[in-house]
Amino acid sequence: MTTDTAQKSETTQRQRWMAVLARASRAEIAELIGPDLPRHDILKAPETGTVMVEGRAGGAGRRFNLGEATVTRCIVRLDDGAMGFSYALGRDGRKARLAAVLDARLQAEAPGAALHRAVDALADRQSAARVLASRKAAATKVDFFTLVRGA
Amino acid sequence: MYVAVKGGEAAILATHDLVAEARRGDEAVPEISVAQIREQQGLSCARVMNEGSLYDADLAALALKQAQGDVIEAAFLMRAYRTTLPRFGSSEPVDTARMAIRRRVSATYKDLPGGQVLGPTYDYTHRLFDFALMDDAKSVMVGLDPTISGREGRPSTAPHSAGDARVKPEHDVAPLDTHMPRVPDILGAEGLMEPETPPVGDPRPFDLTREPVSFPADRDVRLQAMARGDEGFLLGLGYSVQRGFGGNHPFVGEIRVGEVSVEFVPEELGFAVDLGDITLTECQMVNQFAGSKDVAPQFTRGYGLSFGHSERKAMSMSLVDRALKCREFGEAAEYPAQQDEFVLYHSDNVEAAGFVEHLKLPHYVDFQGELELIRRIRAEREQRLAGENEVLPEAAE
C-alpha cells in the first residue's frame, strides 16, 4: 500500500468512528470512555453553532440553502499530544467533549484494540436499529393495481 | 411614523406572570415535558423547525411548550435563538437518493425500483376519533384493519401476519434498498423529463439571511424562501395553481420521507465529517410539458424539500416552485403563484406576523394625528356647506 492510500484509509477509518460517535448518546460515549476520563487540555471548548444545510433542486441540480441545523464542536489534546475533534448535530457540550477525547484515543489505539472493538459494537447496534426501522417501513410496502373501468 | 411610548412596566411584569399561569393551565393536570412534545407532537415540531429555519427537535419542542402550541410564535423563538449562534459553515449538499426511507410513494408509477412504501401516514385512516387516546389505555388504531389485508390476499409466506395485520409484520420482511432512485430520474433516462443539473461551476447558493433579495429572484433564492415560508400560505398558493390560477397539471412523481446524513468539512480537518442524521421530506412534482424549437416537449418539474415529516409543506413548495419557473419556460406570469416578488415577500410568517401584529401596539401619536386631520376636514366641509347654503338663496332670487 502506498503512503497516500494508507493515509486515505486512515481518514476513512476516522470518518467512520466520528460518524458513529456523532450518532451516539452522551451515555453511550461515557460508557466507552469508562470511569477514568484521561487527562486532556481543551483546545476549543464545546461550542454550539449552526451549519447551513444545503440541498439540490430536484435532488441533483442547483444548490440551495434549506435551513440551518444546530451543531456542537470541541477540540481536545491528550497528555501524549494526540488531538481529538468532535462535530455532531445538536447542542450537547458534554457529549462533544467526551467524543473529542475518544477521537484522540482511537487514533492512538491499534486497529482491533479493545476500544475500537467497543466502537464497532456501538456501530453494530446503530446499524441494527437502522435495519429494524427499514424493516418496519418495508412492512408497509404496497402493490397497487389498476382497476379496469366498466369491467 | 411610529412614535414609541413609555411606561406600563408594572403592568407588563404582571402580564408575564399571567401568561406563565395561562401556559401552565390547570395545575391539577400534570405538566407536559419537552421530551413528550418532541416524541409525541413530532409533526408540530417539524413545522416549527421549517418555519423557524433551524433543525433542532428539542428546541422546537421547547418553543412549542413556551408558546403554548402557537406554531408561528414558536418559529419566532427559533429564529431569535438562531441569531445568537455562530455559523460554522455550510454542509455538503444532502443526497436524498441515499435517504434511509421510511415512506416513499409515487402517483405516476405503480411499480418502481425499490417499491412503494406507505410508511407512517394518515392517508388511509378514516379521520374518526380514536377515543381510546383520551384514556390511559393503549390506542386501538394501530396496524391495518385485518379485513383490508384479507381482501388483498396477503401472501401466505408471511404466516405471522396473515391472520391479523396488527401482529407486527416487520419480523417477516427484508429491509428496504439503501439506495433508491428518484422517480424523475427514471423518466430523465428516457429524455422525457426536464433535466436538473447544477449550473457551471456548481456555485455556492445565495443566502437570503445574509444578503438582500432582488428580483427577479433565482431558483436558489426562491427555494430557500419557500423552505422557511409559511405552510398555510404555500398550501393556499399551491391550491390556487391546481384550481386554475396558474397553468400546471401536476402529478406527484415521488414523495419520500426518511433520514439523511449531513456532512460538513471543517477547515481544521480538511475531510468531510458526518454530523449525524436529519429527517427530511422531499417531493418531486411532475408537470405538463414545455418545449421549444430546439428542445422536444418534456415534462417539467417542481421541487419541494423540508425538515422533518412534512409532506403538505413539501408538496405545496413543489407546486409553487413549478409555478415560479414560468419565466424560464416563457410562460406569462399572470397569477399570484407565478409572481416571485409577491410569493417571496409574503411567505415568511415571522415577518408577516410581525407587521400585522405590530398594529396591536400603541399608535397613540399616529392616531392623534389622524384624529386632528379628520376633524379639520370635517370642519372645513361644514364651513363650505354653510357657505354654499348662504349663497344658494341669493342665486335663487
Interface residues (C-beta under 8 A of the other chain):
Chain A: T11 Q15 M18 A19 A22 R23 E47 T48 G49 T50 V51 M52 V53 E54 G55 R56 A57 G58 G59 A60 G61 R62 R63 F64 N65 L66 G67 E68 A69 T70 V71 R73 I75 F85 Y87 A88 L89 G90 R91 R130 V131 L132 A133 S134 R135 K136 A137 A138 A139 T140 K141 V142 D143 F144 F145 T146
Chain B: M49 N50 S53 L54 Y55 D56 D58 L59 R82 L85 P86 R87 F88 G89 S90 S91 E92 P93 V94 T96 A97 A100 I101 R102 R103 K110 D111 G115 Q116 V117 L118 G119 S161 K168 P169 E170 H171 D172 V173 A174 P175 L176 R182 P184 D185 P195 E196 T197 P198 P199 D202 P203 R204 P205 F206 D207 L208 T209 R219 D220 V221 L223 Q224 A227 R228 G258 S261 V262 F264 P266 E268 L269 F271 A272 V273 D274 L275 G276 D277 I278 E282 Q284 R301 Y303 L305 S306 F307 D321
